[in-house]
Amino acid sequence: MAINTTLTARLGSRHPILSAPMAGIAGARLVAAVSEAGGFGILGGGYGERAWLEQETAKLKTCTAPFGIGFITWSLAKQPDLLHMALAAKPRAIMLSFGDPKPFAPAIKAAGALLICQVQSEDMAREALGAGADILIAQGTEAGGHGAARTTLDIVPAIVDLAAGRVPVAAAGGIADGRGLAAMMMLGAAGVLLGTRFYASVECDGSEEAKKRICAASSGSTVRGVVFDWSRGIFWPAPFTLRSLVNDHSRRWSGREVELMHNIATVTADYVAAREAGNFDIAGVFAGEAVGLIHDIPKAGEIVERITLEAEQILSGRRNSATMSQAVAAR
């Protein structure tokens, strides 16, 4: 069982399923589980916490399958030496998101790694291709965590057309099952990158309470904005904002961001305390619009196998509309 695409050929994976480099929670356990199941796991280098990155890359020395390491590009620019630490772990690819990849491309290429660039517009895609990107991730606004405004259904075919076969394009945003993978492939994508679905997995380093909240959430229960970033003292460049589950904190401050800034010291202290206590009525669970499709916390390998099987059946035409309706009703 496998779905072979230009993406799997380039990454050396069996399945066109990538796990997103979710900052702080996509650790070595998740990366290894996804990659060893035939997907492509990407370590969440995030904002560049040096001790964490050193610890997690050391664990990946025992991973026998190809994997990647991802960074928030504008943050990596503040600690560029972290790229060399990442490359020393011999990843198959480095993924850069939210910023200009050009300053980092030469070192990545020199190390023999692939350059994956996540983009949210055609201009960003052109910039990435100009920097030598080997793979593009077309991210829609439905994605959890940081993103922009274009929908997945809009941005994926637009980036596929722009790439014009020069590099594989993977889709991200609002995808959590085999139907999503099959749909994105029909739009021309060569695979998918999933965050929220792998957040709710055994091997993800996220809080168990956060995982349970993802499983309990219904469609439409996320919000995109700046409240959670500002509450933890992080100010992202435009046009990127953060999607998370709606909670008491977002309800209190959404639409009152100016007032939040006037009370930033108190809000930040309360937020840090809540996060340390695991109080997700205040602390954010950064998840995407696919939460309505997620109802369990299986092992990451099972997620890879489940999505691959479902997509393969749809794409091969072995799953008729009646069978699909039964499967949806059983979720």
C-alpha positions, 0 to 999 in steps of 0.5 A: 500500500503506497501512493507514489508521487513526485513528492515521495520520490524526492523525499524518499518516503513511501507516502505523500504525508508530511507532519508539520514542524509544530513548534515545541510539540513536534519532537523526535518521537513524533518525527520518527513515528511518522517517518518510520511509518512511511510518511515524512516527519519534520521536527519543530525547530520553531523559534529556535530554543537551542537546548531543545533543538540539541536534545531532539536532534540527538534523539533522531540519530537512531531514526533510520528513515528520512526526516526533516527539520523546520524553522520559523524563518524570521526567527531563525534569522536572529540565530542563524547558527542554529541552522548548522546545528540542524544540518549536523543531524543529517536531515533529508530536508530543511523546511522554512516558513514565514520569511525570506529563505534566500539567506539560508538556501546556500548552506542547506544546499551545500549540506546536501539537504532539500529546501522545503518552503511553505508559502501563502501567496504567489509572490512568496512562491516566486521568492521561494523558487528563486531561492532554489526551493525543492518543494513548496507547501501551499498553506491555506488559512484553515491551518492551525498555528500561523498562516495568512488569509487565502483558503486551501482550495484557492491557494493550492491550485494557484501554487500548483499552476505557478510551479508548473511541474518544476517542483512538487507542491504539497497542500496544508490547511484543514486536512485530516483524513484520506478524503483531504489527501485525495481532494488535494491530489485532484487539485494537483498537489503531490501530497499533504502536510498535516499539523492538527491531525498529528497534534492529536497523536500518541507521540506528539509532545503536546499536553494530553488535555490539549489533545482531548480538547482537539478531539472534543472540538466541533467544526467552526470552533477555531479563531484566527487572530493576534490575541494568543501571540500578543498575550505571550509577548510575541509579535509576528510580522504581517500578514501572519496571524494565529489560528487556535481553539476558541476559549475563554481567553480568546472570547474575552480579548478578540475585538479588544486587542487595543485594550489587551495591549494597554494591559499587556503586563498583567495579561502576559503574566496571567497567560504564562501562569495558565500555560504552566498550569495547563489551564487551557481556558486561558492558554491557547491550543493552536489547532486548525479547522480540521478539528471537526474531523478529529475524534481520537488520539491514535499512534502517528503510524496508524494515522499515516496508514489510515489516511493512505488507505482511505485516499488510495481507495478513493483515488483508485475508484474502489470506494463508491459513494455509498461506501463513502457515506457509510464511512462518514456516518461512522465518524 
